[in-house]
Amino acid sequence: MKAQTLHIENPSKELLVFFRKLRATKEETKAKLVAKKDLYFPKSK
Amino acid sequence: MELDQEITFTTDEGYEYLIRFTEFPQDNFEYNIHIMDVSLILMSDGVEKNSTKTLLFFSKCINEYLLKNDVILYYYCDTAEIQMRSNRNKKMLPQEFRSKLFSAMFDQKNFEYYILKAIKVSDPTNGDHYLSLISHIKNTRTIEQIEQDILKYNK
């Protein structure tokens, strides 16, 4: 299956705000999860 | 059925990953199908470097999830550094490279029952955004509708 690409070359301000917010939210979530890494990957004693 | 799921995975090289499926809130959209975010989160320190075996594991997890759940998955490509081949002619952004890797993961004969769409949104200020949508081919019309809705925001 070949992926087809849709390129939004001139996004509206609204769309850019949406994607920038999505990126920021995902980065924030990732940082929170990495901070809790020991819960996901407990160190063996 | 619980759609939110987390899977932990350690690669042969020792990288620790969290594969996370979480529902995208459709406050402003109505697609009559659950839209789920899939994140492939490197929990270890250092620069991400994926072996073929690791990529195959990611595609296996996503395939198993989609076989169990009739949803549309989206993968928003992270901007964190990722190791690319040094002999690559064209310098790529990490998110662009991830987008290509994600497409390559499903560019196989045994995934012909899926539809995969990659979306690139140019952002000269903050770096381009790359997103992939994947679902069973029976949801092709909904994915096309999402594309059309995004296209409305192309000036």
N, CA and C atoms of all chains as a GROMACS GRO file, in nm:
protein
  600
    1MET      N    1   0.083  -0.118   0.000
    1MET     CA    2   0.000   0.000   0.000
    1MET      C    3   0.088   0.125   0.000
    2LYS      N    4   0.077   0.205  -0.100
    2LYS     CA    5   0.155   0.330  -0.108
    2LYS      C    6   0.074   0.443  -0.046
    3ALA      N    7   0.141   0.520   0.039
    3ALA     CA    8   0.072   0.634   0.099
    3ALA      C    9   0.064   0.749  -0.001
    4GLN      N   10  -0.049   0.815  -0.004
    4GLN     CA   11  -0.061   0.936  -0.085
    4GLN      C   12  -0.045   1.055   0.008
    5THR      N   13   0.019   1.160  -0.044
    5THR     CA   14   0.044   1.277   0.042
    5THR      C   15  -0.039   1.397  -0.001
    6LEU      N   16  -0.102   1.456   0.096
    6LEU     CA   17  -0.175   1.581   0.074
    6LEU      C   18  -0.087   1.692   0.132
    7HIS      N   19  -0.054   1.789   0.048
    7HIS     CA   20   0.032   1.897   0.095
    7HIS      C   21  -0.048   2.027   0.106
    8ILE      N   22  -0.056   2.079   0.228
    8ILE     CA   23  -0.122   2.208   0.249
    8ILE      C   24  -0.011   2.314   0.246
    9GLU      N   25   0.004   2.377   0.132
    9GLU     CA   26   0.117   2.469   0.114
    9GLU      C   27   0.092   2.607   0.174
   10ASN      N   28  -0.033   2.648   0.173
   10ASN     CA   29  -0.067   2.781   0.227
   10ASN      C   30  -0.175   2.770   0.334
   11PRO      N   31  -0.138   2.712   0.447
   11PRO     CA   32  -0.240   2.692   0.550
   11PRO      C   33  -0.291   2.824   0.607
   12SER      N   34  -0.416   2.824   0.643
   12SER     CA   35  -0.472   2.942   0.708
   12SER      C   36  -0.411   2.955   0.848
   13LYS      N   37  -0.424   3.070   0.907
   13LYS     CA   38  -0.372   3.093   1.042
   13LYS      C   39  -0.437   2.995   1.140
   14GLU      N   40  -0.567   2.973   1.118
   14GLU     CA   41  -0.643   2.884   1.206
   14GLU      C   42  -0.585   2.742   1.205
   15LEU      N   43  -0.551   2.693   1.085
   15LEU     CA   44  -0.495   2.558   1.073
   15LEU      C   45  -0.357   2.551   1.137
   16LEU      N   46  -0.277   2.656   1.117
   16LEU     CA   47  -0.144   2.658   1.179
   16LEU      C   48  -0.154   2.658   1.330
   17VAL      N   49  -0.248   2.734   1.383
   17VAL     CA   50  -0.267   2.738   1.529
   17VAL      C   51  -0.306   2.598   1.578
   18PHE      N   52  -0.394   2.532   1.503
   18PHE     CA   53  -0.437   2.397   1.540
   18PHE      C   54  -0.317   2.301   1.547
   19PHE      N   55  -0.235   2.302   1.442
   19PHE     CA   56  -0.123   2.208   1.438
   19PHE      C   57  -0.013   2.245   1.538
   20ARG      N   58   0.008   2.374   1.558
   20ARG     CA   59   0.109   2.414   1.658
   20ARG      C   60   0.065   2.374   1.798
   21LYS      N   61  -0.064   2.387   1.823
   21LYS     CA   62  -0.117   2.348   1.954
   21LYS      C   63  -0.107   2.196   1.971
   22LEU      N   64  -0.135   2.123   1.862
   22LEU     CA   65  -0.125   1.977   1.867
   22LEU      C   66   0.018   1.935   1.900
   23ARG      N   67   0.115   2.000   1.834
   23ARG     CA   68   0.256   1.967   1.860
   23ARG      C   69   0.292   1.997   2.005
   24ALA      N   70   0.252   2.115   2.053
   24ALA     CA   71   0.285   2.154   2.191
   24ALA      C   72   0.223   2.057   2.291
   25THR      N   73   0.097   2.019   2.266
   25THR     CA   74   0.028   1.927   2.358
   25THR      C   75   0.099   1.792   2.360
   26LYS      N   76   0.138   1.745   2.243
   26LYS     CA   77   0.204   1.615   2.236
   26LYS      C   78   0.341   1.620   2.304
   27GLU      N   79   0.412   1.730   2.288
   27GLU     CA   80   0.544   1.742   2.353
   27GLU      C   81   0.529   1.745   2.505
   28GLU      N   82   0.425   1.816   2.550
   28GLU     CA   83   0.399   1.826   2.693
   28GLU      C   84   0.362   1.688   2.751
   29THR      N   85   0.276   1.617   2.679
   29THR     CA   86   0.235   1.483   2.724
   29THR      C   87   0.355   1.390   2.729
   30LYS      N   88   0.439   1.399   2.626
   30LYS     CA   89   0.558   1.312   2.620
   30LYS      C   90   0.649   1.339   2.741
   31ALA      N   91   0.669   1.468   2.771
   31ALA     CA   92   0.756   1.504   2.884
   31ALA      C   93   0.699   1.448   3.016
   32LYS      N   94   0.568   1.456   3.032
   32LYS     CA   95   0.505   1.405   3.154
   32LYS      C   96   0.522   1.253   3.164
   33LEU      N   97   0.507   1.184   3.051
   33LEU     CA   98   0.520   1.038   3.051
   33LEU      C   99   0.664   0.996   3.078
   34VAL      N  100   0.758   1.066   3.016
   34VAL     CA  101   0.900   1.032   3.036
   34VAL      C  102   0.938   1.054   3.183
   35ALA      N  103   0.879   1.157   3.245
   35ALA     CA  104   0.906   1.183   3.387
   35ALA      C  105   0.856   1.068   3.476
   36LYS      N  106   0.758   0.994   3.424
   36LYS     CA  107   0.703   0.880   3.501
   36LYS      C  108   0.756   0.747   3.448
   37LYS      N  109   0.872   0.753   3.386
   37LYS     CA  110   0.926   0.635   3.316
   37LYS      C  111   0.934   0.511   3.406
   38ASP      N  112   0.970   0.532   3.535
   38ASP     CA  113   0.987   0.417   3.625
   38ASP      C  114   0.857   0.339   3.646
   39LEU      N  115   0.743   0.405   3.623
   39LEU     CA  116   0.616   0.333   3.634
   39LEU      C  117   0.599   0.235   3.518
   40TYR      N  118   0.648   0.276   3.402
   40TYR     CA  119   0.634   0.192   3.283
   40TYR      C  120   0.747   0.089   3.272
   41PHE      N  121   0.867   0.131   3.316
   41PHE     CA  122   0.982   0.042   3.307
   41PHE      C  123   1.047   0.034   3.446
   42PRO      N  124   0.984  -0.042   3.537
   42PRO     CA  125   1.039  -0.047   3.673
   42PRO      C  126   1.179  -0.108   3.671
   43LYS      N  127   1.265  -0.047   3.752
   43LYS     CA  128   1.402  -0.101   3.762
   43LYS      C  129   1.399  -0.225   3.850
   44SER      N  130   1.460  -0.334   3.804
   44SER     CA  131   1.463  -0.456   3.885
   44SER      C  132   1.566  -0.438   3.996
   45LYS      N  133   1.529  -0.486   4.116
   45LYS     CA  134   1.618  -0.468   4.231
   45LYS      C  135   1.705  -0.590   4.251
   46MET      N  136  -1.590  -0.100   2.468
   46MET     CA  137  -1.452  -0.146   2.457
   46MET      C  138  -1.357  -0.030   2.487
   47GLU      N  139  -1.255  -0.059   2.563
   47GLU     CA  140  -1.157   0.043   2.597
   47GLU      C  141  -1.064   0.066   2.478
   48LEU      N  142  -1.071   0.186   2.424
   48LEU     CA  143  -0.988   0.215   2.306
   48LEU      C  144  -0.849   0.266   2.344
   49ASP      N  145  -0.842   0.334   2.459
   49ASP     CA  146  -0.712   0.384   2.503
   49ASP      C  147  -0.626   0.267   2.550
   50GLN      N  148  -0.508   0.257   2.496
   50GLN     CA  149  -0.420   0.146   2.533
   50GLN      C  150  -0.275   0.191   2.537
   51GLU      N  151  -0.198   0.123   2.620
   51GLU     CA  152  -0.054   0.150   2.628
   51GLU      C  153   0.022   0.019   2.622
   52ILE      N  154   0.128   0.018   2.545
   52ILE     CA  155   0.211  -0.102   2.532
   52ILE      C  156   0.356  -0.060   2.554
   53THR      N  157   0.425  -0.130   2.641
   53THR     CA  158   0.568  -0.100   2.661
   53THR      C  159   0.651  -0.201   2.582
   54PHE      N  160   0.767  -0.156   2.542
   54PHE     CA  161   0.849  -0.239   2.454
   54PHE      C  162   0.994  -0.196   2.465
   55THR      N  163   1.084  -0.291   2.481
   55THR     CA  164   1.228  -0.262   2.482
   55THR      C  165   1.292  -0.326   2.359
   56THR      N  166   1.363  -0.247   2.283
   56THR     CA  167   1.424  -0.300   2.160
   56THR      C  168   1.549  -0.382   2.194
   57ASP      N  169   1.596  -0.456   2.095
   57ASP     CA  170   1.719  -0.534   2.114
   57ASP      C  171   1.837  -0.443   2.150
   58GLU      N  172   1.829  -0.318   2.102
   58GLU     CA  173   1.939  -0.223   2.129
   58GLU      C  174   1.924  -0.157   2.265
   59GLY      N  175   1.816  -0.186   2.336
   59GLY     CA  176   1.796  -0.133   2.470
   59GLY      C  177   1.711  -0.007   2.479
   60TYR      N  178   1.657   0.038   2.367
   60TYR     CA  179   1.569   0.155   2.372
   60TYR      C  180   1.432   0.115   2.430
   61GLU      N  181   1.384   0.199   2.520
   61GLU     CA  182   1.253   0.171   2.582
   61GLU      C  183   1.146   0.259   2.518
   62TYR      N  184   1.042   0.196   2.472
   62TYR     CA  185   0.935   0.266   2.402
   62TYR      C  186   0.802   0.245   2.471
   63LEU      N  187   0.720   0.350   2.464
   63LEU     CA  188   0.581   0.340   2.504
   63LEU      C  189   0.497   0.365   2.379
   64ILE      N  190   0.416   0.267   2.343
   64ILE     CA  191   0.325   0.282   2.229
   64ILE      C  192   0.189   0.313   2.290
   65ARG      N  193   0.134   0.425   2.252
   65ARG     CA  194   0.016   0.476   2.322
   65ARG      C  195  -0.095   0.509   2.224
   66PHE      N  196  -0.212   0.454   2.248
   66PHE     CA  197  -0.331   0.484   2.168
   66PHE      C  198  -0.426   0.565   2.257
   67THR      N  199  -0.456   0.689   2.216
   67THR     CA  200  -0.547   0.772   2.296
   67THR      C  201  -0.650   0.839   2.204
   68GLU      N  202  -0.768   0.855   2.255
   68GLU     CA  203  -0.874   0.911   2.171
   68GLU      C  204  -0.856   1.061   2.150
   69PHE      N  205  -0.879   1.103   2.027
   69PHE     CA  206  -0.873   1.245   1.994
   69PHE      C  207  -1.012   1.304   2.018
   70PRO      N  208  -1.022   1.408   2.101
   70PRO     CA  209  -1.155   1.465   2.128
   70PRO      C  210  -1.213   1.534   2.005
   71GLN      N  211  -1.330   1.490   1.963
   71GLN     CA  212  -1.391   1.548   1.843
   71GLN      C  213  -1.490   1.658   1.880
   72ASP      N  214  -1.439   1.760   1.952
   72ASP     CA  215  -1.526   1.869   1.995
   72ASP      C  216  -1.581   1.947   1.875
   73ASN      N  217  -1.495   1.967   1.777
   73ASN     CA  218  -1.534   2.048   1.662
   73ASN      C  219  -1.556   1.968   1.534
   74PHE      N  220  -1.554   1.837   1.547
   74PHE     CA  221  -1.567   1.752   1.429
   74PHE      C  222  -1.674   1.646   1.455
   75GLU      N  223  -1.727   1.592   1.347
   75GLU     CA  224  -1.821   1.482   1.360
   75GLU      C  225  -1.797   1.384   1.248
   76TYR      N  226  -1.728   1.275   1.278
   76TYR     CA  227  -1.697   1.178   1.174
   76TYR      C  228  -1.761   1.041   1.197
   77ASN      N  229  -1.839   1.026   1.301
   77ASN     CA  230  -1.909   0.900   1.330
   77ASN      C  231  -1.815   0.780   1.340
   78ILE      N  232  -1.694   0.807   1.376
   78ILE     CA  233  -1.598   0.699   1.401
   78ILE      C  234  -1.496   0.755   1.500
   79HIS      N  235  -1.445   0.668   1.585
   79HIS     CA  236  -1.345   0.715   1.681
   79HIS      C  237  -1.215   0.747   1.606
   80ILE      N  238  -1.157   0.861   1.641
   80ILE     CA  239  -1.027   0.898   1.585
   80ILE      C  240  -0.926   0.889   1.699
   81MET      N  241  -0.826   0.806   1.676
   81MET     CA  242  -0.730   0.777   1.783
   81MET      C  243  -0.591   0.827   1.745
   82ASP      N  244  -0.525   0.881   1.844
   82ASP     CA  245  -0.385   0.920   1.827
   82ASP      C  246  -0.298   0.800   1.859
   83VAL      N  247  -0.200   0.772   1.775
   83VAL     CA  248  -0.101   0.671   1.813
   83VAL      C  249   0.033   0.742   1.827
   84SER      N  250   0.094   0.725   1.945
   84SER     CA  251   0.225   0.785   1.972
   84SER      C  252   0.327   0.676   1.996
   85LEU      N  253   0.443   0.693   1.936
   85LEU     CA  254   0.554   0.598   1.956
   85LEU      C  255   0.659   0.677   2.034
   86ILE      N  256   0.656   0.662   2.166
   86ILE     CA  257   0.734   0.751   2.253
   86ILE      C  258   0.862   0.682   2.302
   87LEU      N  259   0.975   0.744   2.268
   87LEU     CA  260   1.102   0.694   2.319
   87LEU      C  261   1.116   0.742   2.463
   88MET      N  262   1.122   0.649   2.557
   88MET     CA  263   1.128   0.684   2.699
   88MET      C  264   1.274   0.694   2.746
   89SER      N  265   1.365   0.636   2.668
   89SER     CA  266   1.506   0.638   2.707
   89SER      C  267   1.570   0.771   2.665
   90ASP      N  268   1.686   0.799   2.723
   90ASP     CA  269   1.761   0.917   2.682
   90ASP      C  270   1.828   0.888   2.548
   91GLY      N  271   1.869   0.993   2.482
   91GLY     CA  272   1.946   0.976   2.360
   91GLY      C  273   1.865   0.997   2.234
   92VAL      N  274   1.932   0.984   2.123
   92VAL     CA  275   1.870   1.007   1.992
   92VAL      C  276   1.811   0.877   1.941
   93GLU      N  277   1.689   0.887   1.894
   93GLU     CA  278   1.617   0.770   1.845
   93GLU      C  279   1.686   0.712   1.722
   94LYS      N  280   1.697   0.579   1.721
   94LYS     CA  281   1.755   0.509   1.606
   94LYS      C  282   1.679   0.378   1.592
   95ASN      N  283   1.605   0.366   1.484
   95ASN     CA  284   1.516   0.250   1.472
   95ASN      C  285   1.572   0.145   1.378
   96SER      N  286   1.574   0.021   1.428
   96SER     CA  287   1.614  -0.091   1.342
   96SER      C  288   1.490  -0.139   1.267
   97THR      N  289   1.513  -0.220   1.165
   97THR     CA  290   1.400  -0.277   1.089
   97THR      C  291   1.311  -0.359   1.182
   98LYS      N  292   1.375  -0.431   1.274
   98LYS     CA  293   1.298  -0.515   1.367
   98LYS      C  294   1.204  -0.429   1.453
   99THR      N  295   1.255  -0.314   1.496
   99THR     CA  296   1.172  -0.224   1.578
   99THR      C  297   1.054  -0.171   1.496
  100LEU      N  298   1.083  -0.131   1.373
  100LEU     CA  299   0.975  -0.079   1.287
  100LEU      C  300   0.869  -0.187   1.261
  101LEU      N  301   0.916  -0.310   1.244
  101LEU     CA  302   0.822  -0.421   1.222
  101LEU      C  303   0.734  -0.442   1.346
  102PHE      N  304   0.795  -0.424   1.464
  102PHE     CA  305   0.716  -0.438   1.586
  102PHE      C  306   0.609  -0.328   1.596
  103PHE      N  307   0.648  -0.206   1.561
  103PHE     CA  308   0.551  -0.094   1.563
  103PHE      C  309   0.434  -0.125   1.468
  104SER      N  310   0.468  -0.170   1.346
  104SER     CA  311   0.361  -0.196   1.248
  104SER      C  312   0.274  -0.313   1.294
  105LYS      N  313   0.335  -0.411   1.360
  105LYS     CA  314   0.257  -0.526   1.412
  105LYS      C  315   0.157  -0.478   1.518
  106CYS      N  316   0.203  -0.390   1.610
  106CYS     CA  317   0.114  -0.338   1.716
  106CYS      C  318  -0.002  -0.259   1.656
  107ILE      N  319   0.031  -0.174   1.560
  107ILE     CA  320  -0.072  -0.090   1.499
  107ILE      C  321  -0.170  -0.176   1.420
  108ASN      N  322  -0.116  -0.276   1.350
  108ASN     CA  323  -0.202  -0.368   1.273
  108ASN      C  324  -0.297  -0.442   1.368
  109GLU      N  325  -0.244  -0.495   1.477
  109GLU     CA  326  -0.328  -0.569   1.572
  109GLU      C  327  -0.436  -0.479   1.632
  110TYR      N  328  -0.398  -0.354   1.659
  110TYR     CA  329  -0.494  -0.260   1.716
  110TYR      C  330  -0.607  -0.233   1.616
  111LEU      N  331  -0.569  -0.211   1.490
  111LEU     CA  332  -0.670  -0.180   1.387
  111LEU      C  333  -0.757  -0.302   1.354
  112LEU      N  334  -0.702  -0.421   1.372
  112LEU     CA  335  -0.783  -0.541   1.348
  112LEU      C  336  -0.890  -0.557   1.456
  113LYS      N  337  -0.858  -0.510   1.576
  113LYS     CA  338  -0.952  -0.523   1.689
  113LYS      C  339  -1.048  -0.406   1.698
  114ASN      N  340  -1.008  -0.289   1.647
  114ASN     CA  341  -1.086  -0.167   1.668
  114ASN      C  342  -1.113  -0.096   1.535
  115ASP      N  343  -1.240  -0.071   1.509
  115ASP     CA  344  -1.276   0.000   1.386
  115ASP      C  345  -1.264   0.150   1.412
  116VAL      N  346  -1.146   0.202   1.390
  116VAL     CA  347  -1.116   0.343   1.419
  116VAL      C  348  -1.031   0.400   1.306
  117ILE      N  349  -1.011   0.530   1.310
  117ILE     CA  350  -0.909   0.592   1.225
  117ILE      C  351  -0.795   0.633   1.318
  118LEU      N  352  -0.676   0.590   1.286
  118LEU     CA  353  -0.559   0.627   1.366
  118LEU      C  354  -0.487   0.742   1.299
  119TYR      N  355  -0.439   0.835   1.379
  119TYR     CA  356  -0.349   0.935   1.323
  119TYR      C  357  -0.218   0.932   1.399
  120TYR      N  358  -0.113   0.956   1.324
  120TYR     CA  359   0.021   0.960   1.380
  120TYR      C  360   0.080   1.096   1.348
  121TYR      N  361   0.098   1.178   1.451
  121TYR     CA  362   0.158   1.310   1.433
  121TYR      C  363   0.308   1.296   1.456
  122CYS      N  364   0.386   1.337   1.359
  122CYS     CA  365   0.530   1.311   1.365
  122CYS      C  366   0.601   1.409   1.457
  123ASP      N  367   0.674   1.350   1.550
  123ASP     CA  368   0.751   1.421   1.651
  123ASP      C  369   0.868   1.497   1.587
  124THR      N  370   0.908   1.606   1.651
  124THR     CA  371   1.019   1.686   1.597
  124THR      C  372   1.152   1.655   1.667
  125ALA      N  373   1.151   1.562   1.762
  125ALA     CA  374   1.276   1.529   1.833
  125ALA      C  375   1.375   1.468   1.734
  126GLU      N  376   1.503   1.484   1.767
  126GLU     CA  377   1.608   1.431   1.678
  126GLU      C  378   1.590   1.281   1.656
  127ILE      N  379   1.625   1.237   1.538
  127ILE     CA  380   1.620   1.094   1.506
  127ILE      C  381   1.738   1.066   1.414
  128GLN      N  382   1.800   0.952   1.433
  128GLN     CA  383   1.918   0.922   1.352
  128GLN      C  384   1.877   0.881   1.211
  129MET      N  385   1.938   0.950   1.113
  129MET     CA  386   1.913   0.917   0.972
  129MET      C  387   2.044   0.872   0.910
  130ARG      N  388   2.035   0.804   0.798
  130ARG     CA  389   2.157   0.761   0.729
  130ARG      C  390   2.238   0.884   0.689
  131SER      N  391   2.370   0.879   0.718
  131SER     CA  392   2.454   0.995   0.689
  131SER      C  393   2.474   1.018   0.539
  132ASN      N  394   2.452   0.912   0.458
  132ASN     CA  395   2.473   0.927   0.313
  132ASN      C  396   2.347   0.976   0.241
  133ARG      N  397   2.246   1.014   0.322
  133ARG     CA  398   2.122   1.063   0.261
  133ARG      C  399   2.151   1.196   0.188
  134ASN      N  400   2.110   1.204   0.062
  134ASN     CA  401   2.140   1.323  -0.018
  134ASN      C  402   2.066   1.446   0.034
  135LYS      N  403   1.940   1.425   0.065
  135LYS     CA  404   1.858   1.539   0.102
  135LYS      C  405   1.847   1.548   0.255
  136LYS      N  406   1.873   1.664   0.307
  136LYS     CA  407   1.858   1.684   0.452
  136LYS      C  408   1.709   1.693   0.484
  137MET      N  409   1.667   1.610   0.575
  137MET     CA  410   1.524   1.608   0.610
  137MET      C  411   1.503   1.655   0.753
  138LEU      N  412   1.387   1.709   0.776
  138LEU     CA  413   1.347   1.739   0.914
  138LEU      C  414   1.315   1.606   0.983
  139PRO      N  415   1.337   1.598   1.116
  139PRO     CA  416   1.304   1.472   1.185
  139PRO      C  417   1.160   1.428   1.162
  140GLN      N  418   1.069   1.526   1.161
  140GLN     CA  419   0.928   1.490   1.144
  140GLN      C  420   0.899   1.438   1.003
  141GLU      N  421   0.973   1.490   0.906
  141GLU     CA  422   0.956   1.442   0.768
  141GLU      C  423   1.009   1.298   0.757
  142PHE      N  424   1.124   1.274   0.821
  142PHE     CA  425   1.182   1.140   0.819
  142PHE      C  426   1.088   1.040   0.887
  143ARG      N  427   1.029   1.081   1.000
  143ARG     CA  428   0.934   0.992   1.068
  143ARG      C  429   0.813   0.962   0.980
  144SER      N  430   0.767   1.063   0.907
  144SER     CA  431   0.654   1.043   0.818
  144SER      C  432   0.687   0.938   0.712
  145LYS      N  433   0.808   0.946   0.659
  145LYS     CA  434   0.850   0.850   0.556
  145LYS      C  435   0.865   0.710   0.617
  146LEU      N  436   0.919   0.704   0.739
  146LEU     CA  437   0.932   0.574   0.806
  146LEU      C  438   0.795   0.512   0.830
  147PHE      N  439   0.701   0.595   0.874
  147PHE     CA  440   0.567   0.544   0.904
  147PHE      C  441   0.504   0.488   0.776
  148SER      N  442   0.518   0.562   0.666
  148SER     CA  443   0.463   0.513   0.538
  148SER      C  444   0.532   0.384   0.497
  149ALA      N  445   0.665   0.379   0.516
  149ALA     CA  446   0.740   0.260   0.477
  149ALA      C  447   0.696   0.138   0.558
  150MET      N  448   0.657   0.161   0.684
  150MET     CA  449   0.615   0.050   0.770
  150MET      C  450   0.493  -0.022   0.712
  151PHE      N  451   0.411   0.052   0.640
  151PHE     CA  452   0.287  -0.008   0.588
  151PHE      C  453   0.290  -0.026   0.436
  152ASP      N  454   0.406   0.000   0.378
  152ASP     CA  455   0.420  -0.014   0.234
  152ASP      C  456   0.455  -0.160   0.202
  153GLN      N  457   0.368  -0.248   0.239
  153GLN     CA  458   0.391  -0.391   0.219
  153GLN      C  459   0.262  -0.455   0.170
  154LYS      N  460   0.281  -0.565   0.100
  154LYS     CA  461   0.166  -0.634   0.040
  154LYS      C  462   0.062  -0.674   0.144
  155ASN      N  463   0.108  -0.715   0.262
  155ASN     CA  464   0.013  -0.767   0.360
  155ASN      C  465  -0.067  -0.657   0.430
  156PHE      N  466  -0.047  -0.530   0.390
  156PHE     CA  467  -0.127  -0.423   0.449
  156PHE      C  468  -0.216  -0.357   0.342
  157GLU      N  469  -0.250  -0.434   0.240
  157GLU     CA  470  -0.329  -0.375   0.131
  157GLU      C  471  -0.473  -0.345   0.169
  158TYR      N  472  -0.516  -0.395   0.284
  158TYR     CA  473  -0.654  -0.369   0.327
  158TYR      C  474  -0.663  -0.239   0.410
  159TYR      N  475  -0.554  -0.164   0.411
  159TYR     CA  476  -0.556  -0.034   0.479
  159TYR      C  477  -0.546   0.080   0.378
  160ILE      N  478  -0.598   0.195   0.420
  160ILE     CA  479  -0.574   0.319   0.345
  160ILE      C  480  -0.485   0.405   0.433
  161LEU      N  481  -0.381   0.459   0.373
  161LEU     CA  482  -0.286   0.544   0.447
  161LEU      C  483  -0.270   0.675   0.373
  162LYS      N  484  -0.292   0.782   0.442
  162LYS     CA  485  -0.277   0.916   0.384
  162LYS      C  486  -0.178   0.996   0.467
  163ALA      N  487  -0.082   1.055   0.400
  163ALA     CA  488   0.013   1.142   0.470
  163ALA      C  489  -0.027   1.287   0.442
  164ILE      N  490  -0.019   1.368   0.542
  164ILE     CA  491  -0.055   1.510   0.527
  164ILE      C  492   0.063   1.595   0.572
  165LYS      N  493   0.102   1.687   0.485
  165LYS     CA  494   0.210   1.780   0.520
  165LYS      C  495   0.150   1.920   0.524
  166VAL      N  496   0.175   1.990   0.634
  166VAL     CA  497   0.126   2.128   0.646
  166VAL      C  498   0.249   2.218   0.658
  167SER      N  499   0.268   2.302   0.558
  167SER     CA  500   0.385   2.392   0.560
  167SER      C  501   0.374   2.493   0.673
  168ASP      N  502   0.483   2.507   0.745
  168ASP     CA  503   0.489   2.605   0.855
  168ASP      C  504   0.630   2.664   0.858
  169PRO      N  505   0.652   2.770   0.781
  169PRO     CA  506   0.788   2.826   0.771
  169PRO      C  507   0.842   2.882   0.901
  170THR      N  508   0.755   2.915   0.994
  170THR     CA  509   0.801   2.972   1.122
  170THR      C  510   0.841   2.864   1.222
  171ASN      N  511   0.757   2.762   1.236
  171ASN     CA  512   0.779   2.663   1.342
  171ASN      C  513   0.826   2.526   1.291
  172GLY      N  514   0.841   2.512   1.161
  172GLY     CA  515   0.876   2.380   1.105
  172GLY      C  516   0.751   2.309   1.059
  173ASP      N  517   0.761   2.246   0.942
  173ASP     CA  518   0.643   2.181   0.883
  173ASP      C  519   0.586   2.071   0.973
  174HIS      N  520   0.457   2.049   0.956
  174HIS     CA  521   0.386   1.947   1.034
  174HIS      C  522   0.358   1.827   0.944
  175TYR      N  523   0.379   1.709   0.996
  175TYR     CA  524   0.353   1.586   0.920
  175TYR      C  525   0.260   1.497   1.002
  176LEU      N  526   0.157   1.451   0.935
  176LEU     CA  527   0.056   1.369   1.000
  176LEU      C  528   0.020   1.254   0.906
  177SER      N  529  -0.004   1.137   0.961
  177SER     CA  530  -0.051   1.026   0.878
  177SER      C  531  -0.182   0.976   0.934
  178LEU      N  532  -0.272   0.940   0.844
  178LEU     CA  533  -0.400   0.881   0.882
  178LEU      C  534  -0.403   0.739   0.827
  179ILE      N  535  -0.444   0.646   0.909
  179ILE     CA  536  -0.450   0.507   0.862
  179ILE      C  537  -0.576   0.440   0.917
  180SER      N  538  -0.639   0.362   0.832
  180SER     CA  539  -0.758   0.287   0.874
  180SER      C  540  -0.785   0.178   0.771
  181HIS      N  541  -0.884   0.096   0.801
  181HIS     CA  542  -0.926  -0.007   0.706
  181HIS      C  543  -0.984   0.063   0.582
  182ILE      N  544  -0.970  -0.002   0.465
  182ILE     CA  545  -1.019   0.062   0.341
  182ILE      C  546  -1.169   0.091   0.344
  183LYS      N  547  -1.241   0.022   0.429
  183LYS     CA  548  -1.385   0.050   0.435
  183LYS      C  549  -1.413   0.192   0.488
  184ASN      N  550  -1.313   0.253   0.551
  184ASN     CA  551  -1.328   0.390   0.603
  184ASN      C  552  -1.267   0.495   0.509
  185THR      N  553  -1.244   0.456   0.385
  185THR     CA  554  -1.182   0.547   0.288
  185THR      C  555  -1.260   0.678   0.275
  186ARG      N  556  -1.391   0.669   0.269
  186ARG     CA  557  -1.472   0.791   0.250
  186ARG      C  558  -1.454   0.888   0.366
  187THR      N  559  -1.446   0.835   0.487
  187THR     CA  560  -1.429   0.923   0.604
  187THR      C  561  -1.291   0.989   0.600
  188ILE      N  562  -1.189   0.912   0.562
  188ILE     CA  563  -1.055   0.971   0.553
  188ILE      C  564  -1.052   1.078   0.445
  189GLU      N  565  -1.121   1.052   0.336
  189GLU     CA  566  -1.127   1.154   0.230
  189GLU      C  567  -1.202   1.279   0.278
  190GLN      N  568  -1.302   1.258   0.362
  190GLN     CA  569  -1.377   1.371   0.418
  190GLN      C  570  -1.286   1.455   0.508
  191ILE      N  571  -1.204   1.386   0.589
  191ILE     CA  572  -1.110   1.458   0.676
  191ILE      C  573  -1.014   1.540   0.590
  192GLU      N  574  -0.965   1.478   0.483
  192GLU     CA  575  -0.875   1.551   0.391
  192GLU      C  576  -0.944   1.674   0.333
  193GLN      N  577  -1.067   1.656   0.291
  193GLN     CA  578  -1.142   1.769   0.234
  193GLN      C  579  -1.159   1.880   0.337
  194ASP      N  580  -1.185   1.840   0.461
  194ASP     CA  581  -1.204   1.939   0.568
  194ASP      C  582  -1.075   2.016   0.594
  195ILE      N  583  -0.962   1.946   0.587
  195ILE     CA  584  -0.833   2.014   0.608
  195ILE      C  585  -0.803   2.105   0.488
  196LEU      N  586  -0.838   2.056   0.369
  196LEU     CA  587  -0.812   2.136   0.247
  196LEU      C  588  -0.885   2.270   0.248
  197LYS      N  589  -0.997   2.275   0.320
  197LYS     CA  590  -1.072   2.401   0.328
  197LYS      C  591  -0.988   2.511   0.393
  198TYR      N  592  -0.886   2.468   0.469
  198TYR     CA  593  -0.801   2.565   0.538
  198TYR      C  594  -0.674   2.596   0.460
  199ASN      N  595  -0.671   2.554   0.332
  199ASN     CA  596  -0.560   2.590   0.244
  199ASN      C  597  -0.601   2.716   0.168
  200LYS      N  598  -0.526   2.822   0.188
  200LYS     CA  599  -0.570   2.952   0.130
  200LYS      C  600  -0.551   2.956  -0.022
   0.00000   0.00000   0.00000
